[in-house]
Amino acid sequence: MTTKTRFAPSPTGLLHVGNVRTALINYLYARKSGGTFVLRIDDTDLERSKPEYVEALQVDLRWLGLDWDESFKQSERFDEYEKAKNRLIESGRLYPCYETQNELETKRKFQMKRGVPPIYDRAALKLSADDIEKLESEGRKPHYRFKLNHEPIMWNDLVRGETKFHGENLSDPILYREDGTLTYMLCSVVDDGDSVISHVVRGEDHVSNTAIQIQISEALGYHLPEFAHISLLKTREGGMSKRKGGSDIKSLREEGIEPQAILSLLAKMGTSDAIELKSLEELIAELDFSKFGRATAVFDQEDLERLTHKLVSNMDYSEVKSKIEVDEDFWNAVRGNLNKLSDLNEWVEICKKEITPQIDDLEFTKKAIEYLPENLDFSEWMNKVKEATGRKGKDLFMPIRKALTAQEHGPELKVILPLIGKERAIKRLNGEAA
């Protein structure tokens, strides 16, 4: 069977690193197997799904280099879901229920108080025709539950190994709501079945859903895919959500984080492999589900920043030439000091553009000009000024820094002095804008 994986985001917010990790693993597996990677937009929640989020997630995936082979929206397939629903009703696997949310909540609380798992009691199956007629005369509309077979449900998970549930320990899931809308459970099964998805790779939080969806798939006559449930991600502060912000791809891109850093980190999180910079081709070759562990992986943005610094500081001029407006000598001088590519702007502002110096002690900065060497060696210069004036520490270099850069903090003076140049440096030390 040809390998076919899918990434199925809901367009209700921006993509965060947890989503992208799932997309990445699906992408890597499809590419490693010579298969197909599908982008499915789960937009059945018509109220919360927004076109701008569809566009945003596509922009994010393309920026990361995760191209897809096929794409479709669930909102285009309501007729197919309706057909599947009717087939399940006809086969007796989908049955109408009339409890209100309040009644179901009361049942749940009663079960919890008795120490019983909150599993639906199938009371609706005991309703007579007269009972149903009475309930409907009251204006009640049914929701529909899938009747699980009370039998073992087993699969060999590519990450978890042999995984087993029993139907009697699971609550019959609602597939069709009172308002006529369908739930994720049915739509996802129909799409995976019709698309002939061979491998479903998703988060650990979907394990019990998988047990249920296996029975729904079998009831609809679909070929079962293989499953891999990867560990969840959390931040040091706790869980991860597209609505929390801070870890969304758009923000990371705007902060100057490099896509290769994101991919290198997310591909290896939760595995036994070391986290280091890798090309997409290397990540494809190295993907191995046997290396994935079960423990929750912790996402720390500092790891992304560290990888981005390492990546940028080792970039050859030819790799960045089209993105920057400095020559090769300037790039080679400063790249080791850049945490991200956008930091280059600060160096350009200081070294190549006119600034007004901050002068705390004009007499001192003018005196320092006398000892400025032709080769602009900063250490040599400071040693001479120190010897001549008796100043040391911050009293020595801070007035110099503020005169040359108009800032108290910033790039290393030993690096930027040659880039500023002697003529501009002298003007600034004299208190002139230059």
N, C-alpha and C positions, 0 to 999 in steps of 0.2 A: 504493500500500500504506500502510495506517495505521501511523504511527510507534508502536513499542512497545519500550521499553527495560526493562532489569532490573538490580537490584542483588542479588547472590547471596553474602551473607556466610555463613561457617561459624560456628556458635555454640559455638566452643571457647575463647572469651576475650572480653574487652571490645573494643568498637569503638575503633579508633585513628584518627588524622587521615588516614592513608593510605586506610583503608577508606572513610571519609566523603567524601573527595575523589572517589573513584570513584562513590559513591552520588549525590553532588551533581551531577556532570557528567551522569550518566544522567537524573537528575530534571530538570535544567535543559533538556536536549535534548527530553525528552518533553513538558514544559510549553510550550516554545517552538514545538513542532510540533503542539500540540493533540492529543497522543497519550496513551498509557497508560504508567504507571510501575509495574513489578511488583517486589514484594519476594519473593525466593525464598530460603528457608532451606536452605542446603546442609548437611544434617545426616545424611548417610549414614555418617559416622564415629560410630557409635552409642556407642562407648566414651568419646570425648572431648566429644561434643556434649552440652550441658547446657540444660535448660529455662530455668534462671535467666539464661543468656546470651542466649537468644531474647528473653526479656522485657526484658533490659537494652538490647539493641540497638534494640528497638522504642521504648523510653522515650527513648533518645538521638536517634533519628530524629525522633520527634514533638517533642522539645524544640527541635530545630534547625528545625522547620517543614517537614520533608521527608515529606509524606504520600504514601501509596501507594494505587493503585487496585485492585490485586489482590495476593494473597499465597498462597503454598502452601509446604509442606515436602517436600523430596525423600524423606524417610522414608515419605511417604504414597504414593509412586509406584514402589515396587520392582517391582510387576507389569509396569508399562510398560517398565522397563529390561530385565526378563527377556525380554519379547517382542522387544525390539530386539536383544538378544544372540542370541536364537535365529534371527532373520532373518539376521543377519550370518553365523552358522554355516552356515545353509542355503545362503547365496549364496557360500560359500567365502572370505569376507573375514575370518573370525575362526577362528583355528586353535589347537589345543592344543599347549602346550609343557611339557616335563617337567624342565627344568633347575632345580636348587636355587639358592638365593641365593648360596651359596658357589661353585657352578660358574659362575654368571653373573659373579660378581666376578672369578674367575680369568681368564675370557675377557676381561673388560674391561681388567684389568691387562696381559695379554699384548698386546692391541691397542695400548694406550697405550705400552708399551715399544717396539713396532715403529713408533710414530708414525702409527698408523692410527686414524681416528675410532672411538670405542667404539659402533659400530652393531651391533645384533643380527644374527647371521649366518644366521638362518633355518634353523639346523640341524634344528629340529623338523619342517620340511617334508620332510626327507629320511628321516624315520623310517618303517620298514616296519610293517605290522600286527603282526608278531612282536616288533619292538622295543618297540612301545607296550604290547603284552601283558606283556612282561617287566618293563618299567618300572612298570606298574600292579600287577603281582604283588609288587613290592618295597614296595608301599604308597604309591607316589608319586601325587599328585593333580595334574592339569594346571592351569596358568594359561593364559589365552587372550590371544593377540596379534592386533591388527588388521593385516591385510596391506595395506601401503601400495602404491599403484600407483607405479611408478618413472617419474614424469612430472612436468613443471613444475606447481607450485601457485602461482597468482598471484591477487592481489586489489588493488584500489585503496583503500588505507587512508586514512581521513579525516584522519589526522594524519601518517602516515609517507609517504603517496603510494603509488606503485606498489611493491608488496612481492612478492618472489619467492623461493620455495624449490623444491627438487627432491626428490621422494620418495625417491630413492636415497641422499640425504644425511641422511635421518631414520631413526631406529630404529623398527621396528614397535612401537607402544605396547601395553602390557598394559591390557586393558579389564576383565578378570575374573580375580580372584586365586584362588589355590589354596583358600582358605577359603570361597570362594563370594561374597565381597564384590566390589562393582563399584567401578571407579575414577572419578575426577572426569571423565575424558575422555568416557566414554559417557553418563553421567547428564546432564552439561551439554548435550551435543548433543541428546539426546532432549527435555529440557525446553525448550530454545530452539526446537526444531522444533515440538513440540506446542503451545507457547504462541504460536507465530508471532511470535517476537521479530524486529523489523526491524533493530535496531542493537545490536551488542554493543560496549560501551565499557568498556575495562578497561586494566590496566597493561601497560607495555612488556614485562614479564617473561612475558607470555602469547603473544608473537608466534609462537614455534615451535609452541605448542599450537594456535594458530589454523590453521596450515598442516595439521596432522593432523586437526583437527576439520572442516575443509572437506571432506576426503575421506570422513570418517565420515558427515557430513551427506548428501553426495551418494550414498553407498552405501545410506543409509536412505530416500532419496527426498525429503529435506526441501528447502524453499526456503532458499537461503543468505541470511543477514543481511548487512548492511554492517558493517564493523569500524572501530573507532578505538582505537588503542593510545596511551594518554597516558603521559608520562614518569613515572618512579617518584619518590617522595619519600624523602628521607633527612634525618636530623637532623645537626647539626654533628658529632656523635660517630660517625655512621655510618648504618647501615640503620634500618629501622623495623619493629617487630613488635608484635603485640597482647600478646605475653608479656613484652616489655621494661618496659612501664609508663611512666608519666610523660606520654605523649602520648595517652592514652585519653580519650574524651569525658567519661566520668563524672568523672575527676579534674579536667579543665578546668572542668567545670560547678561542681564543689565549690570550686574555687579562685576562682570569681567571673568567669570569662571569659564574655563575652556571646555568644550564638549568632550574632548578626549579624556579630560580629568573625570568628568561625570561618568562616562562609560566605564573607564578603568576601575573606578571605585564600586559602582553598582554591580558590575559583573562578578566581582569577587567577594562582595559582602555576604556573610553567611556561609562561606565556603572555607575549605582548608587551605586554599591558595593564599600566598602573600599578595597584599595590595600594592601594586606598582603600575607605572604607566605602561599601557599596552595599546597597540593599534587595534582597530576593529577586526582586522584579519587575524591577529593573534588571539583575540578574545573568542572569535568563532572557532578557531582550531582547538582552543583549550577548554571549551565548555564540556563539563562532565557532571551529570547529575549525582554521581556517586560521591562527589566532593561536597555536596550541600549538606549542612547540618540542620538540626531541628530548632536550635536556640534562636530567639529573637535577635536580629542584628541591629546594632546601634549606629544610626547615621549621625555624623558630626561634620558640620560644614568646614571645620578646620582641616579635615582630611582633604576636602576638595581644594581648599586654598593652598595647602602644602603641595598637592599634585600639580595645581595650576602654576605655582611658582617654579617648580622643577621643570615643567614643560616649557614655560615661556623663557626661562633663563638659559635653556639649551637650544632654543630655536635658532636656526641659521637665518641669516638676513634674507635669503631667497624665499623662505617660508612666510615672511612677514612684509616683504617689500611692498606688496600691493595694498597693505592695510595701514601703513605708516608714512610719515612725511619727513623722515630723517635719512641721512646717508648711512652707509655701512659702518664707517668708523664710529659714528655716534651710537648706533645700535650695539655694536660690540662692546663699547665702553660701559653702557648702562644696563644691558640685559640681565646681568647677574644680580642686579639690585631691584629688579621688577618682581612684584608679587603677582601682577596680572598685566596684560598688555596695555590696558587703559592707564596704568601708572606712568607710562611713557609721557603722557601729556604734561605731567608736573615737571618732568625734566626739561621738556621743550620750552615750557613757559619760563623757567628759570634761566636756561642757558641761551636761548635763541631769541627771546622776545624782550621788549623794553619793560623794565620794572623800576619802581621808585624804591630805593634802598631805605631800610630802617637804620638810622644812625643814633646810637646811644652815646658815643664818645668820638666825635669827629677828629679830635687831636690824635687819639690812639689809632684810628683806622688810617689816617694820613701817614702816621709814623710807620705803620705796617707796610705801606707801599714801598718804602725805601729798601725793604728786605725781600721783596717779591722776586724770586729767581726767574731767569729766562725760561727754564724748562717747566715752570709752574708746578714743581714738586711740592705738594702741600705740607708733607712732614718736614721737609728741609726748611720751608718757609716758617712754619710754626716754631721750630727750634730756634731759628735766628731771632724771631720776634720775642720769644720767651726770654732769651738771653739778654736782649737789648732793653726790655721793659720790666722784667721781673714778674710778669703776669704768668698765671698758670690755670689749668682747669677751665671752668666756664668763663672766668674773667678774661681768659685769653681768646678762646675760640668763639664765644657767643657773639661779641660785637662784630667779629669778622663774618660769621654766618648771617647775621641780620643785615649786614651791609651788602653781602654778595647775593642773598636770596630773598631778602625781605621777610624771612620766616625764622621762627625759633627751632623748627623741626623740618626734616626733609631729607633729600638725598645726601649721601656722603660727600663732604667737601673735597676730599682727595680725588673723587671721581669727576665731580662737576667743574672743578677749577679749570682744567685744560679745555673743557667744552665751552665754558664761558669765554675764555680767551683773555689775554693780558690787557688789551685795550679796554674792553668792557669792564673787567674787574677793577682796573684803576679808577675808571669813572665812578663806579659804584662806591668804592672805598672813599672817594672824594665827596660822596653825598649827592652825586648827580644821577638823574634817571638815565638808564642805559640798558 
